[in-house]
Every structure is written in C-alpha cells, then in structure tokens.
C-alpha cells in the first residue's frame, strides 16, 4: 500500500518501519532480525516476506528450499527443490 498507493520508495518504507520496530517491546534478537529484514527490503527491493524469510534463515544459519529467486538475491542460502 505504501509503495503502490502513496508512491513511497522501498528505502522510505524500510526507514519508517525500522523506527516502529526499534520502539517495539520485544526480544532483542527478534528485533534485530526484523531490522535486518527491513534493511534487505530497502536495499534489494524485494517483497517484504522474502526479506523477512532471508533474514530469518541468515540469522539461524539455515537453508531454505524455494523456487523464488528473490531469496537468493537477499543473500539466503537457497536450495531449489528437485
């Protein structure tokens, strides 16, 4: 909605949401993963869900099975299912 309807850039959206996340009362590790996802979202211009999944897999050191090429662009260790 912010991107399509209000013309905000990915970087602007990430900055605004990062301010919200920084003020959340949540575990520090979870807040850091949220901020990492927003950074990926702003820099790589991918879907926020892809950015979140990439941040989670990177933080946990996991691989993810997916046909989605955006995950690899986010730096996630992607395994394409056979």
C-alpha positions in Angstrom: 0.0 0.0 0.0 2.7 2.5 0.9 4.6 1.6 -2.3 1.7 1.5 -4.8 -0.8 3.9 -3.4 1.4 6.5 -1.7 4.5 6.3 -4.0 7.0 5.7 -1.2 10.3 4.1 -2.2 11.4 0.8 -0.6 14.0 2.7 1.3 11.5 5.2 2.7 9.2 2.4 3.8 12.1 0.5 5.4 13.1 3.6 7.3 9.6 4.3 8.7 9.1 0.6 9.7 12.5 0.4 11.2 11.6 3.3 13.5 8.4 1.4 14.6 10.3 -1.8 15.1 13.0 -0.1 17.2 10.3 1.1 19.6 8.7 -2.3 20.0 8.9 -4.2 23.3 10.2 -7.5 22.0 13.2 -9.7 22.4 16.4 -8.1 21.2 17.2 -10.9 18.9 13.8 -10.8 17.3 14.0 -7.0 16.9 17.4 -7.4 15.2 16.0 -9.9 12.7 13.1 -7.6 12.0 15.6 -4.7 11.4 17.8 -7.0 9.2 14.7 -7.9 7.1 13.8 -4.2 6.7 17.4 -3.4 5.6 17.2 -6.2 3.0 13.8 -5.0 1.8 15.1 -1.4 1.4 18.4 -2.3 -0.3 17.4 -5.2 -2.5 13.8 -4.0 -3.5 12.3 -7.4 -2.9 9.0 -8.4 -1.3 8.9 -7.9 2.5 8.1 -11.5 3.0 11.1 -12.6 1.0 13.3 -10.2 3.0 11.9 -11.5 6.3 12.5 -15.1 5.3 16.0 -14.3 4.2 16.8 -12.5 7.5 15.4 -15.4 9.5 17.4 -18.1 7.6 20.6 -16.0 7.7 20.2 -15.4 11.5 19.6 -19.0 12.2 22.1 -20.4 9.7 19.5 -22.4 7.9 19.0 -23.2 4.2 15.6 -22.7 2.6 14.1 -24.7 -0.2 12.3 -22.4 -2.7 11.8 -21.7 -6.4 11.8 -18.0 -5.5 14.9 -16.3 -7.0 14.4 -13.2 -4.8 15.5 -15.2 -1.8 18.9 -15.8 -3.3 19.1 -12.0 -4.2 18.6 -11.4 -0.5 21.7 -13.5 0.5 19.8 -16.5 1.7 21.2 -20.0 1.2 18.6 -21.3 -1.3 18.2 -24.9 -2.4 16.0 -25.3 -5.5 13.8 -28.4 -4.9 14.3 -31.2 -7.4 
